[in-house]
Amino acid sequence: MNTFSKRVVACALAIPYGRVSTYGRIARASGGGVMASQSVTSILAKAYNEGEKNIPFHRIVYANGTVWLNEKYKKERMKRYKEEGIEVDKNGTIKNFEKILFEFR
């Protein structure tokens, strides 16, 4: 795994319980440019497949606060959001997005 990929994984793992961050923020905090956010999911999926099973995919959202949901993972993700106090509206957008948005330092 290259340095950028290692940083992406480290950033994803650093998102605290009950908070979210975005693909773009992870990419920038990892040293990537604007287009690097498109590679975050692939990097994390590869790390997961290679054994890093603690990646909080549900805490990584789109820049507008929308969460990624599909039929396969929707039930599990909504359960996790509820457990962590993350409110998601019927359109799949986090209600208190600005309040729970985690910024990397």
C-alpha positions as CSV (number, residue, x, y, z in Angstrom):
1,M,0.0,0.0,0.0
2,N,1.4,3.4,-0.9
3,T,1.8,6.4,1.4
4,F,-1.4,8.1,0.2
5,S,-3.4,5.0,0.7
6,K,-2.1,4.5,4.2
7,R,-3.1,8.0,5.0
8,V,-6.6,7.5,3.6
9,V,-7.1,4.5,5.8
10,A,-5.7,6.3,8.9
11,C,-8.0,9.2,8.3
12,A,-11.1,7.0,7.9
13,L,-10.2,5.2,11.1
14,A,-9.8,8.5,12.9
15,I,-13.4,9.7,12.4
16,P,-14.9,9.6,15.9
17,Y,-18.1,7.8,16.9
18,G,-21.1,10.0,16.2
19,R,-19.3,12.1,13.6
20,V,-18.9,12.0,9.9
21,S,-16.4,13.3,7.3
22,T,-16.4,13.5,3.6
23,Y,-14.5,11.8,0.8
24,G,-13.0,15.2,-0.1
25,R,-11.8,16.0,3.4
26,I,-10.2,12.5,3.7
27,A,-8.5,13.0,0.4
28,R,-7.2,16.5,1.3
29,A,-6.1,15.4,4.8
30,S,-4.2,12.5,3.1
31,G,-2.3,14.8,0.8
32,G,-4.4,14.4,-2.3
33,G,-5.9,17.0,-4.6
34,V,-9.5,17.6,-5.6
35,M,-9.8,14.5,-7.8
36,A,-8.2,12.2,-5.2
37,S,-11.6,12.0,-3.4
38,Q,-12.8,9.7,-6.2
39,S,-10.2,7.1,-5.1
40,V,-11.1,7.0,-1.4
41,T,-13.7,4.3,-1.7
42,S,-11.5,2.0,-3.8
43,I,-8.6,2.5,-1.4
44,L,-10.7,1.7,1.6
45,A,-12.4,-1.3,0.0
46,K,-9.0,-2.7,-0.9
47,A,-7.8,-2.2,2.7
48,Y,-10.9,-3.9,4.0
49,N,-10.4,-6.9,1.7
50,E,-6.8,-7.1,2.9
51,G,-7.9,-7.4,6.5
52,E,-8.6,-3.9,7.9
53,K,-12.2,-4.7,9.1
54,N,-12.7,-1.6,11.3
55,I,-13.3,0.9,8.6
56,P,-16.3,3.0,9.5
57,F,-17.7,3.3,5.9
58,H,-21.0,4.7,7.3
59,R,-19.1,7.8,8.7
60,I,-17.9,8.8,5.2
61,V,-20.4,10.9,3.3
62,Y,-20.8,13.1,0.3
63,A,-19.9,16.8,0.6
64,N,-23.5,17.9,0.8
65,G,-24.2,15.6,3.8
66,T,-25.9,12.8,1.8
67,V,-25.1,9.3,2.8
68,W,-24.5,6.4,0.4
69,L,-27.2,3.8,0.7
70,N,-28.0,0.8,-1.4
71,E,-30.3,-2.1,-0.8
72,K,-27.6,-4.4,0.4
73,Y,-26.2,-2.1,3.1
74,K,-29.1,0.2,3.9
75,K,-30.5,-1.6,6.9
76,E,-27.1,-2.0,8.6
77,R,-26.1,1.5,7.9
78,M,-29.3,3.0,9.2
79,K,-28.9,0.9,12.3
80,R,-25.4,2.3,12.8
81,Y,-26.5,5.9,12.3
82,K,-29.2,5.5,14.8
83,E,-26.8,3.9,17.4
84,E,-24.4,6.8,16.9
85,G,-27.1,9.5,17.1
86,I,-26.6,10.5,13.5
87,E,-30.0,11.6,12.2
88,V,-30.7,10.9,8.5
89,D,-33.8,12.2,6.8
90,K,-36.0,10.3,4.3
91,N,-33.9,11.6,1.4
92,G,-30.7,10.2,2.9
93,T,-29.2,13.5,4.1
94,I,-27.8,14.0,7.6
95,K,-30.0,16.4,9.4
96,N,-27.4,18.0,11.6
97,F,-24.5,17.7,9.1
98,E,-22.6,20.9,9.9
99,K,-22.7,20.1,13.6
100,I,-21.3,16.6,13.4
101,L,-18.9,17.2,10.5
102,F,-15.4,16.1,11.6
103,E,-12.5,18.2,10.3
104,F,-9.0,16.7,10.2
105,R,-6.2,18.8,11.7
